[in-house]
Amino acid sequence: MGKLRVWIDRDQCIADMICVSLCPDVFEMSEEDGKSQIVAKWRPDESKVGEGIVPEDLKDCVQSAVDACPVSIIHMEPVEG
Ligand code: SF4
């Protein structure tokens, strides 16, 4: 099973929760600053809340958020190897 790197340019998040409503397995709203972040279990580095490595079976879910984010700040790429 391949994996995907997913990241959010959180500085530009307008907190409309579209990614969370489309793909709650991967995205959640931060209680700290009210912006989108990656669900904790997918974060390789707990201090980087906007970065995650997720299994490939969540690709469609993440892609729906990538496509729907109104400010286009969600990104996804395959993890090599
Ligand atoms: S869809 Fe984009 S702007 Fe909206 S909460 Fe998610 S990351 Fe932020």
py3Dmol code that shows the C-alpha trace and the ligand (Angstrom):
import py3Dmol

protein = """\
ATOM      1  CA  MET A   1       0.000   0.000   0.000  1.00  0.00           C
ATOM      2  CA  GLY A   2       1.468   3.345  -1.029  1.00  0.00           C
ATOM      3  CA  LYS A   3       1.398   6.455   1.020  1.00  0.00           C
ATOM      4  CA  LEU A   4       0.709  10.091   0.319  1.00  0.00           C
ATOM      5  CA  ARG A   5       2.188  13.228   1.736  1.00  0.00           C
ATOM      6  CA  VAL A   6      -0.507  15.797   2.465  1.00  0.00           C
ATOM      7  CA  TRP A   7       0.129  19.346   3.590  1.00  0.00           C
ATOM      8  CA  ILE A   8      -1.812  22.527   4.202  1.00  0.00           C
ATOM      9  CA  ASP A   9      -0.469  26.067   3.777  1.00  0.00           C
ATOM     10  CA  ARG A  10      -2.159  26.974   7.029  1.00  0.00           C
ATOM     11  CA  ASP A  11      -1.237  30.661   6.965  1.00  0.00           C
ATOM     12  CA  GLN A  12      -3.805  31.156   4.214  1.00  0.00           C
ATOM     13  CA  CYS A  13      -6.591  28.979   5.642  1.00  0.00           C
ATOM     14  CA  ILE A  14      -9.898  30.857   5.820  1.00  0.00           C
ATOM     15  CA  ALA A  15     -11.371  28.285   8.208  1.00  0.00           C
ATOM     16  CA  ASP A  16     -14.527  27.514   6.251  1.00  0.00           C
ATOM     17  CA  MET A  17     -14.259  23.810   7.218  1.00  0.00           C
ATOM     18  CA  ILE A  18     -14.894  22.506   3.697  1.00  0.00           C
ATOM     19  CA  CYS A  19     -11.989  20.041   3.900  1.00  0.00           C
ATOM     20  CA  VAL A  20     -13.210  18.762   7.260  1.00  0.00           C
ATOM     21  CA  SER A  21     -16.731  18.242   6.036  1.00  0.00           C
ATOM     22  CA  LEU A  22     -15.523  16.392   2.910  1.00  0.00           C
ATOM     23  CA  CYS A  23     -12.721  14.350   4.465  1.00  0.00           C
ATOM     24  CA  PRO A  24     -12.864  14.158   8.274  1.00  0.00           C
ATOM     25  CA  ASP A  25     -10.597  11.083   8.255  1.00  0.00           C
ATOM     26  CA  VAL A  26      -7.681  13.378   7.382  1.00  0.00           C
ATOM     27  CA  PHE A  27      -8.630  16.979   8.256  1.00  0.00           C
ATOM     28  CA  GLU A  28      -9.824  18.595  11.464  1.00  0.00           C
ATOM     29  CA  MET A  29     -10.111  22.128  12.805  1.00  0.00           C
ATOM     30  CA  SER A  30      -7.479  23.234  15.303  1.00  0.00           C
ATOM     31  CA  GLU A  31      -8.710  24.216  18.740  1.00  0.00           C
ATOM     32  CA  GLU A  32      -5.590  26.381  18.999  1.00  0.00           C
ATOM     33  CA  ASP A  33      -5.998  28.742  16.061  1.00  0.00           C
ATOM     34  CA  GLY A  34      -9.260  27.693  14.392  1.00  0.00           C
ATOM     35  CA  LYS A  35      -7.597  26.649  11.133  1.00  0.00           C
ATOM     36  CA  SER A  36      -7.506  23.289   9.375  1.00  0.00           C
ATOM     37  CA  GLN A  37      -4.884  20.755  10.415  1.00  0.00           C
ATOM     38  CA  ILE A  38      -4.064  17.099   9.750  1.00  0.00           C
ATOM     39  CA  VAL A  39      -5.653  14.582  12.140  1.00  0.00           C
ATOM     40  CA  ALA A  40      -3.014  13.744  14.756  1.00  0.00           C
ATOM     41  CA  LYS A  41      -2.573  10.048  13.941  1.00  0.00           C
ATOM     42  CA  TRP A  42      -1.279  10.901  10.462  1.00  0.00           C
ATOM     43  CA  ARG A  43       1.310  13.467  11.585  1.00  0.00           C
ATOM     44  CA  PRO A  44       4.922  12.219  11.516  1.00  0.00           C
ATOM     45  CA  ASP A  45       5.937  15.285  13.515  1.00  0.00           C
ATOM     46  CA  GLU A  46       3.437  16.322  16.159  1.00  0.00           C
ATOM     47  CA  SER A  47       4.754  19.887  16.100  1.00  0.00           C
ATOM     48  CA  LYS A  48       3.864  20.282  12.403  1.00  0.00           C
ATOM     49  CA  VAL A  49       0.091  20.131  12.476  1.00  0.00           C
ATOM     50  CA  GLY A  50      -0.257  20.955   8.796  1.00  0.00           C
ATOM     51  CA  GLU A  51       1.707  17.962   7.500  1.00  0.00           C
ATOM     52  CA  GLY A  52       0.736  14.315   7.278  1.00  0.00           C
ATOM     53  CA  ILE A  53       1.510  10.942   5.712  1.00  0.00           C
ATOM     54  CA  VAL A  54      -1.689   9.061   4.899  1.00  0.00           C
ATOM     55  CA  PRO A  55      -2.424   5.653   3.348  1.00  0.00           C
ATOM     56  CA  GLU A  56      -3.266   5.640  -0.337  1.00  0.00           C
ATOM     57  CA  ASP A  57      -6.794   4.398   0.282  1.00  0.00           C
ATOM     58  CA  LEU A  58      -7.594   7.904   1.542  1.00  0.00           C
ATOM     59  CA  LYS A  59      -6.533   9.447  -1.776  1.00  0.00           C
ATOM     60  CA  ASP A  60     -10.056  10.111  -3.072  1.00  0.00           C
ATOM     61  CA  CYS A  61     -11.008  11.665   0.231  1.00  0.00           C
ATOM     62  CA  VAL A  62      -7.985  13.981   0.226  1.00  0.00           C
ATOM     63  CA  GLN A  63      -8.436  14.775  -3.475  1.00  0.00           C
ATOM     64  CA  SER A  64     -11.989  15.955  -2.847  1.00  0.00           C
ATOM     65  CA  ALA A  65     -10.630  18.423  -0.279  1.00  0.00           C
ATOM     66  CA  VAL A  66      -7.777  19.512  -2.584  1.00  0.00           C
ATOM     67  CA  ASP A  67     -10.319  20.242  -5.320  1.00  0.00           C
ATOM     68  CA  ALA A  68     -12.834  21.996  -3.079  1.00  0.00           C
ATOM     69  CA  CYS A  69     -10.591  24.209  -0.937  1.00  0.00           C
ATOM     70  CA  PRO A  70     -11.539  27.734  -2.056  1.00  0.00           C
ATOM     71  CA  VAL A  71      -8.011  29.082  -1.574  1.00  0.00           C
ATOM     72  CA  SER A  72      -6.203  26.016  -3.026  1.00  0.00           C
ATOM     73  CA  ILE A  73      -3.850  25.490  -0.106  1.00  0.00           C
ATOM     74  CA  ILE A  74      -4.157  21.714   0.325  1.00  0.00           C
ATOM     75  CA  HIS A  75      -1.486  19.690  -1.480  1.00  0.00           C
ATOM     76  CA  MET A  76      -0.848  15.983  -1.999  1.00  0.00           C
ATOM     77  CA  GLU A  77       1.966  13.973  -3.564  1.00  0.00           C
ATOM     78  CA  PRO A  78       2.988  10.300  -3.496  1.00  0.00           C
ATOM     79  CA  VAL A  79       5.663   9.303  -1.002  1.00  0.00           C
ATOM     80  CA  GLU A  80       8.540   7.757  -2.947  1.00  0.00           C
ATOM     81  CA  GLY A  81       9.844   4.316  -2.024  1.00  0.00           C
TER      82      GLY A  81
END
"""
ligand_1 = """\
8
SF4
S -10.984 23.957 2.757
Fe -9.056 25.134 2.673
S -9.574 27.155 3.512
Fe -11.229 25.749 4.068
S -10.702 25.028 6.149
Fe -9.854 23.546 4.664
S -7.732 24.228 4.258
Fe -8.829 25.932 5.226
"""
view = py3Dmol.view(width=600, height=400)
view.addModel(protein, "pdb")
view.setStyle({"model": 0}, {"cartoon": {"style": "trace"}})
view.addModel(ligand_1, "xyz")
view.setStyle({"model": 1}, {"stick": {}})
view.zoomTo()
view.show()
